[in-house]
Amino acid sequence: MMSKQTARAPQGFGFRLKVFGIPVTVEITFVLIALLLGSNRRSDAAALIEWVAVVFFSVLFHELGHALVGRAYGLEPQIRLYAFGGLTSWARGRDITPGRSILLSAAGPGAGFLLGGLVFFIAVTLGSRGSLLAKTAVGDLQRVNIGWGLLNLLPSRPLDGGNIAFSLEQLITGNKNGRITQIGSLMLASAAALWAFSAGQYWILMLTGLMAFSNGQGLFLALKTRLDKALRIELDEAWRCAATGDPSAAVSRAEHALRRARSDEIRRESRWILITGLYQMGGIEQAAEEFKRLQALSGADSFRAFGDELDGVRALLFFQAAFNVSGIPAIGYWYGELLIREKRYEEVFELCARPELQDLCGRLYLLLESAAFQDGQYAVSARAGTLAFAREPLPEVAYNLACAFARQSEIDEAIKWVKVALDAGFKDLELLKTDPDLDSLRGHADFQQVIT
């Protein structure tokens, strides 16, 4: 059987390009800030353009250091250049150890030091030769890659040095909340902001002030979450009530937690339970009102993240209620993904029959075809694949259908779908000859005739 995965496109504003296959978004704010930082050269257009080019190339080179190491660890990197520099994030991947995280964080400054060192070596080799603009570029490349790289290693989040400190804290203490690093980051950023203010370095003041605010806000939110710790038990009990058919008690406990909550986390989860419980009670209008409140606070796209925070049972309860209350196709699709993950395959077929999901059911059928096959549910896989192929006649889908029927020893049907796959453009004849999923077809003359 074949499998195929697709990646999400990076988000951002501005122009986009790919470097070594890695998506890069360059926002207009990045260029504007580079121009602002080089405003002392505004009377010399060539020098100003040189400066913007140096900043762009150096920041991109730094982020590529992160991105290439992350890709080596199985992550799927995407780069964003924006007002405050560069950011490498991951469209898809897996968790990595704190030790690897240290290497990942150090790779960016390390790439800059490598580039700066190379430029220094070239400058020494060439001596005094070269134009004034070339000498200026050499100096800028060293200042940006080495000077900014050293500043970036300060142990204050979200700088790379702060991320390294956070990973070290995890290694030493085993604690994943990073409170020691967060407190140290707040103190260091606050001290740097005070120095920048006294020295009249207002750009540095803005950056360090934002860093201090970010870490202070994180500590404040952590404090509120800690104060709400007792409500966690109440919410767990509310979920249990919703899961065991007592939605009235679930709603009552959620409303009580919502009134007492100090943190956004508890408020948000209380509303999840309210939507779920009110829907189970038949209070569709009330559930819809709670859904609108939650949507206004967080946005529709955030519902996917909500589900990722919940275990399977709770996520299914929430997404079932949210989709039936809102009718939003994306939420229905995420609900379908959860049903597939929980191996509730028949419910996926019922869900795909909903008119709201007509544009997305083909993708769910593809997921179901693959998941059911891996689970040994070949009849379910064949049913899903047939429906998927009817919506989009892809050769890979037809091939997977042949495998599903072959696994059920439905020889004639399997050979028929092999022919369909070839007619649709399937070209991997070697796979046809060696795939163990098609072993039941090997001794049949019709199959041999098809693949020769």
N, C-alpha and C positions, 0 to 999 in steps of 0.2 A: 504494500500500500504506500502511496505517496502522501506527503504532507507539505503544506505551503503556509507561510506566515507573512503578514504584512506589517510594516512599521507605521507609526503615526508621524505626520508631518510636524516639524518644529513650529512653535508659535512665535509671533513677533511681528514688528512693523519695519518696513524698509526693504532692501533688496536681499536676495538669497543666492547662495552659491553652494557648491560642494567642493571640499578639499579632502583628497584621499578617501572619497566616498562618504565623508561626514557632512551632514547638513549644517550650514552656517547661515545665521540670520544677522544681518548688519542693520541696526536701527539708525534712523536719521539722527537721533540724540547722540549717538557715539561720535559721529562726524562733527556735530555742533560743539560738543565738549572738547574734542581735540582742537578745533579751531579756537575755542575760548582759551585753552591752555597755551596756545601759540600766538595769542593776540599781540604779544610784544613784537611779533614779526610782521604785523599787518602791512607795514610799508614795503616789505620785500616779498612779493608773491611767490617767487621760486623757493625761498626759505620756508614760507608758511606751508606750501604744498609738500615740501620735503618732510616737514615736521609731522603733518597729518599722515603721510605715507609711513613714516617710521613708527608712529603710534599704532596704526592699523596693523602693520606687519608684525610688530613685536607682541601686541596683545593676542593676535591670532596665533602666533607661534607658541606663546605661553599656553593658551587654551588647547592647542593641539597636543601639547605635552600631556595634559590631563586626559584628553580624548583617546589618544592612541594607547596609553597604558590601560585605561578603562576598557577599551575594546579588546585588549589582550586578556582581560579578566572576564570576558563574556558579556560585558555591558554594551548597550547600543547608544553611543554618544550623539549629542547634538549641541551646537555651540551658538551662543547668542552674544553679540557685541552691542552694548547699550551704554546709557549715560555714565554709569559708574564703572565701566571697564568691560570685563568678559565674564561669561558664566557658561560652564559646561554642565549639562544635565543629561539624564539618561531616559530615553524613550522606552526602553525595555531592558531588562537584565536580571541579575540575581544578586542577593545579598553577598557582600564581601567581608572578610575578616578585618578587624582593626589594623592588623599589620599591613595588609594590602591597602587599606584606606590611607595609611601614612604614606606609602609609596605613591599612591594615586594623587594625594594632595601635594607631595613634594615634586611631582613630575612637571608641574607648570613652572614654578620658579627654576627648577633644574634646567628646563628647556631654555629659559631666558638666560641663565648663566652660561650655558653652552654657546648660545648665539653671541652674547656679549663678549665672551672669551675669544671666540673665533674672530670677531670684528677687531678686537684688541690685537690679536696676533697678526692679522692682515695689516693693520695700521702700523705696527712696529716694523713689519717686513718692508712696507712701501716707504717708510720714513716720511720725509717732508713733501713727497711728490703728491700731485692731485690738486684739484681746484678747491677754492674756499668752500663751495657748496658740498663737495665730497667730504672735506674735513669736518664740516658741521654735521653731516649725516653720521659720520663715524662717532663723533662725540655724543650725538643724540641716541644712537643705538646702544652705546655703552651705558648712558645715563638711564634710559628707560629699562633696558633688560637687566642690568646689574643693580642700579639704584632702586628702582621700583621693586625689583625682585626681593631685595633685602627688606624693604618696608613690608612687603607682602608676607614675610616670614614672622612678623611680630605675632605673638601668641594671643591674638584677639579675633574672635569670630566676627564676621564671616571670612576673614582673611585665611589664606592657606595655612599660615602658622597657627591660627586658632583652630582650624580643622585638624591639624596634626596634634595639637595639644588635647583636643577632644578624644581623638583615637588613642592617644597615650593614656588618658584617664580611663578609658574603657579597658585597655590592656591591664593596667595596674590595679584598678578597683573592681572591675567587672560591672560597674554601674553604667547604664546606657543613657541616663538623663543628662550627664555632662554638667552638673551644677557647679563643680569647682571651676571648670573652664569658663562657664557663663559668668560667674562672679569675677574671675580674673579678667575676662574680656571687658566687663563693665568698668572695672577700676582702671584698666590700662587705657581704654578708649576715652574715659572721662578725663584722665590726666593729660592725654594727648590733645584733647579738645581745649582744655585750659591753657596749655602751652601755645597752641595755635592762635587762640584769641589774644593772648598777651603779645605774641610775636607778629600779629597782624596777618597771619597766614589763613585767609578766610576760606580758600578752597579746602585746605586740610581741615579747618574747623568744621565745615559742612560734612565732610566724609566721616570724621571721627565722632561728630555729634550724632550722625545717623547710626553709627555703630553702637554708641553708648545707648541710644534710645532703643535700638533693636534688642540688645541684650537685657536692658532694664525691663522692657516690656515682656520678654520671655520669662524672666524671673518673677515678675508680678503675676503673670498668668499661671505659672507653676504654683505660686503661693495660693491663688484662688482654687486651683485644682486640688491642692492638698487640704484646704479647708472644706472642700466638698467631698472628701473621701468617704464620709459616712453615708452620703447619698448614693454612692456606688452600689451599696448593698441593696438599697431600695429599688434602684433601677434593675438590678439583676433579678429581683423578685418580680418586678413588673413584667420583664420579658418572660419569666417562667409562667406567669399567669396568662400572658398572651398566647404562649405556645401550648398550654394545656386546656385552652377553651374557657378561660375566665377573663374575657376582655374588660368587663366592668371594673374588676379589681386592678387590672393593668392600667386603665385610664386613671383611676383614683390615685394610685401610687405615682404615676407619671406627673399628674397635676400637682401633687404634694411636693415632689422633687423640683418641679419647675418654679414653684413659689419660693423655695428656699435656696435655689441654685445661685452661686456666685460666679461660676466659670461658664464660658460659652460652651465648653465641651458637655457639661451636664445639661445645660439648657437645650442644646441641639439634640442630644439623645432622648431627652424627655419628650421633645416634639416628635421624634421618630416613633416612640411608643404610643403617643397620643394618636398619630395618624393610623398606626396599626390597629390599636384597640377600638377606636371610633369606627373604622372600616368594618372590623369584625362584628361590631354591635349593630351595623346597618346605618350608622350616623354619617352617611356619605357627605352631606353638606358641611357638617362640622369638621370632618376629616379633610375636606377640600380647603376649608379656611385655614386649618393648621398647615396644610401643604403650602398654601400661598405664603404664609408667614415664613415658613422655612425657606422657600424658594427666594423670597425677597431678601432674606438675610444672607444666603449663601450662593444663590444662583443655581440654575437647573443642572449645569455641568458638574456641580460638586456632589450630586447624588451618587455618582460612581464611587467617589472617594468614601462616602458614607458607608456604602456596602463593603468596601475593603476593610473598614474598621470593625465590622461585625463578624461573628462566626456564622457558619452555614445556616443554621436554623433561624437565627435572628435576621440575617440578611434576607432570607427568603420571605419571612413574614413582612418585613418592611417593604421590599420591592413589590411584592404582590399587592399590598395595600396602596403604595404610591402609584403604581401603574394603573390600577383600577380606579383610583380617585382622579388622577390627572389625565390619563390617556396619552401621555407623552411617549412617542415611539422609542426614544433612546432608553428610557427607563424600562420599557417592556423588553428591549433587547438585552439589557443587563440582567433583568430577571430571568430571561431565557438562558443566558450564560450560566447563572447560578443553578438553575434547574439541571442543566447538563452536567455541571460539576458534581451535583448531588445525585446524579444517575436517575433522575425522575423524567425519563425519556418521553413517556406518553403525555405528560403535561406540557412538554415542549411542542408536540404536534398540536395540542389544543390551543396553546398560546399563539402559534404561528397562524392559526385560522382566524385570529382577530383581525379585523379590517385595519386597525391602526398600525399593524406590523407588516403590511403587504410589501412595503419597500425594503424591509430588513429581514424578512423571513428566509430569503435565500441564503444569507450569511449564517443564520442560525442553523439551517439545514446542513450547511457545510461543516460547521462545528460539531453538530450532532452525528453526522456520518463518520467523522474521524473518531470522536470519543466513544461511540457505541462499538465501532470496530475494535478499538484498543481494549474495550471491556469484554470482547467476545460476543457481543450482541449483534450478530451479523445480519439478522433479519431486520432489526431496527436500523442498522447502518444502510442496508440496501433501500429501505423505504425512504429514509432521509435523503440519500444520494439521488434517488429517482426524482424526488421533488425538487432538489437543488438543480439537477440537470435540466429539468423542464423550464426553470427560470433562466439559467445561463448554461448553455451546452459546452462546458469546458472539457477538454480531453482528459484532464487529471481526474475529474469527477467520474467520468465514464470508466476510466481504468480502475478506480477504487470500487466502483459498483461491480466490475468483473471479479475483483478480489473477494468482495463480500459474498457474491453468489457462489464462487468457487469454494469458499470456506464452508458453504452449506451443501456442497456437492450438487448444486443445481447447474449441471454441466452446460446444457443448451443455453440457459440464460446467461451464464458467465461468458461463453464464447460469443454470444450476441453482443455483449457489452464490450468485449475486446475489439470486435469489428467496429462498433460505434466509436470507441476511443481512437482507433486508427483513422477512421473517416473524419473525425473532428480535429485531427492534427497531432495525435500522440506519436512521438518519434523514438522513444527509448526502447528499441527492440531488444537490447541486451537485458534490460529489466524484465521484459516479457518472458525471456528465456530462462531467467535465473530466480525470479521472485518466488519464494516458498509459498506465498499465498495462492499461487496458481498451480501448485503441485498436482492437484486433483485433475487438471486438464492435460497433463503432459502426454498421457497415453492415447489421447483422442486424435484421430486423423484430421478432423475439422480444425482443431486448434493448431496442429502442425502446419496445415495448409495456410492458415491465417498468418502465422509468424514467419513464414519462409517467402 
